[in-house]
Amino acid sequence: MDILEGILTANRKRDKEQYLSKIDEELEKLRILIRLSKDMRFLNIQSYEYAVRQMEEIGRLLGGWIKQQAITANRADSRK
């Protein structure tokens, strides 16, 4: 829920960098919790693999968004 909330917040802000960084931290926490859940056998291997694939996709999308923000920020700085 924190990741979803962060995405919704970042989407509404002009300066997204700090929000995207927070989302990235939350995603890393989720990765650790999912791995721990698998290790403690709260998740079976199929559920774990599915969760990992979904988190990888979210990470790719988030990484692209962060890179796009960096490009946009560099363009804005060069115009000054």
C-alpha positions in Angstrom: 0.0 0.0 0.0 2.9 2.4 0.7 4.2 1.8 -2.8 0.9 2.5 -4.3 0.4 5.6 -2.2 3.9 6.8 -3.2 3.1 6.4 -6.9 -0.1 8.3 -6.6 1.6 11.1 -4.7 4.6 11.3 -7.1 2.2 11.4 -10.1 0.7 14.6 -8.8 3.9 16.4 -8.0 6.0 18.5 -10.3 9.3 17.5 -8.5 9.0 13.8 -8.3 12.6 12.8 -7.4 12.2 12.6 -3.6 8.9 10.7 -3.9 10.4 8.2 -6.4 13.4 7.6 -4.1 10.9 6.8 -1.2 9.0 4.4 -3.5 12.3 2.7 -4.4 13.1 2.3 -0.6 9.6 0.8 0.0 10.1 -1.6 -2.9 13.4 -2.8 -1.4 11.7 -3.3 2.0 9.0 -5.4 0.2 11.6 -7.5 -1.5 13.1 -8.3 1.8 9.8 -9.1 3.4 8.8 -11.4 0.5 12.1 -13.2 0.7 11.7 -13.6 4.5 8.1 -14.9 4.0 9.4 -17.5 1.6 12.2 -18.5 4.0 9.8 -18.8 6.9 7.5 -20.9 4.6 4.6 -18.5 4.7 4.8 -18.4 0.9 5.2 -21.4 -1.3 7.8 -21.3 -4.1 5.2 -20.6 -6.8 3.8 -17.6 -4.9 7.3 -16.4 -4.2 8.3 -16.6 -7.8 5.2 -14.7 -8.9 5.8 -12.0 -6.3 9.4 -11.6 -7.5 8.4 -11.3 -11.1 5.9 -8.6 -10.2 8.4 -6.7 -8.1 11.0 -6.9 -10.9 8.5 -5.4 -13.3 7.7 -2.6 -10.8 11.4 -2.0 -10.4 11.9 -1.7 -14.1 9.0 0.8 -14.4 10.2 2.8 -11.5 13.8 2.8 -12.8 12.6 4.2 -16.1 10.5 6.9 -14.3 13.6 7.9 -12.3 15.8 8.1 -15.4 13.1 10.1 -17.2 12.9 12.6 -14.3 16.7 12.9 -14.3 16.7 13.7 -18.0 13.9 16.2 -17.5 15.7 17.9 -14.6 18.9 18.1 -16.7 17.1 19.8 -19.5 15.5 22.3 -17.2 18.9 23.0 -15.6 20.5 23.6 -19.0 17.8 26.1 -20.0 18.7 28.3 -17.0 
